[in-house]
Structures are given as C-alpha cells and as structure tokens.
Amino acid sequence: MIKNIRMLQELEDSFARREGRLSQEKAFQLFSALWDEAMHLGRIPFPDPLEGIETDIKVARILNTCLKR
C-alpha cells in the first residue's frame, strides 16, 4: 500500500529523468521484474477474479436506484 504518494511521484520522476525513454526490451524486463515481485508478495494471480461479484452487482444496483431519484 502506498502511503506517501508525493514520495512515489518524486521517485518516478527521478527515474524517468535518469533513464530517459525505455527500449522495448528494458520495458519488458521491468514489467517482468514487477510481475515476479507481485507474485512473490502473493498479490497475483488472483485466486478467483469473480469472487464477490454478486455482492458488487447488488451494491451497484442499489446505488444506481438511489441516484435516479
């Protein structure tokens, strides 16, 4: 969870200034490393992407009917 958005933005900006435009190969390596890290942290792959969808649909229907009034 990102707690300090400003610090992250500064990090991204400094990285962009330092690295410049990434080649396709470098971009893929970066994506691959981030994917591996997310898997290591247990954030992906999602166990079941549709888990809890029924609840989300019910809440959306309730909110949509409230907004129409």
BELFEN-V660549 format. One record per residue. N is the residue number from 1. PHI is phi in radians with two decimals (none if undefined). PSI is psi in whole degrees, 0 to 359 (none if undefined). D_CENTER is the distance of its C-alpha to the mean C-alpha in Angstrom with 2 decimals. Layout:
# BELFEN-V660549
((N;PHI;PSI;D_CENTER) (N;PHI;PSI;D_CENTER))
This chain:
# BELFEN-V660549
((1;none;133;10.38) (2;-1.54;122;10.96) (3;-1.80;334;14.47) (4;-2.13;91;15.79) (5;-1.08;320;13.85) (6;-1.07;318;17.03) (7;-1.14;320;17.28) (8;-1.12;317;13.85) (9;-1.09;318;14.90) (10;-1.10;320;18.24) (11;-1.10;314;16.96) (12;-1.08;317;15.03) (13;-1.10;315;18.22) (14;-1.16;323;20.54) (15;-1.11;316;18.80) (16;-1.11;319;19.03) (17;-1.15;319;22.65) (18;-1.27;317;23.56) (19;-1.56;333;22.17) (20;1.25;205;22.75) (21;-1.35;132;21.61) (22;-1.45;143;20.20) (23;-1.29;165;22.13) (24;-1.07;320;20.68) (25;-1.14;315;21.55) (26;-1.14;320;19.96) (27;-1.09;319;16.67) (28;-1.15;320;16.79) (29;-1.09;319;17.75) (30;-1.13;314;14.86) (31;-1.05;316;12.36) (32;-1.08;318;14.57) (33;-1.14;319;14.68) (34;-1.15;321;10.96) (35;-1.10;314;11.07) (36;-1.05;319;14.21) (37;-1.13;318;12.95) (38;-1.12;321;10.23) (39;-1.15;318;13.19) (40;-1.07;323;15.50) (41;-1.40;353;13.65) (42;1.39;19;13.74) (43;-1.52;333;10.10) (44;-2.43;157;10.63) (45;-1.24;154;12.59) (46;-1.22;139;12.53) (47;-1.02;312;16.19) (48;-2.64;104;16.74) (49;-1.11;339;14.23) (50;-1.67;3;17.12) (51;-1.08;126;18.06) (52;1.46;8;18.90) (53;-1.14;327;18.80) (54;-1.07;318;22.42) (55;-1.13;317;21.78) (56;-1.07;319;19.10) (57;-1.15;318;21.68) (58;-1.10;315;24.43) (59;-1.11;318;22.70) (60;-1.09;318;21.88) (61;-1.10;317;25.55) (62;-1.10;313;26.85) (63;-1.11;320;24.92) (64;-1.14;323;25.98) (65;-1.24;327;29.59) (66;-1.21;324;29.56) (67;-1.29;336;28.38) (68;-1.30;341;31.16) (69;-1.40;none;33.92))
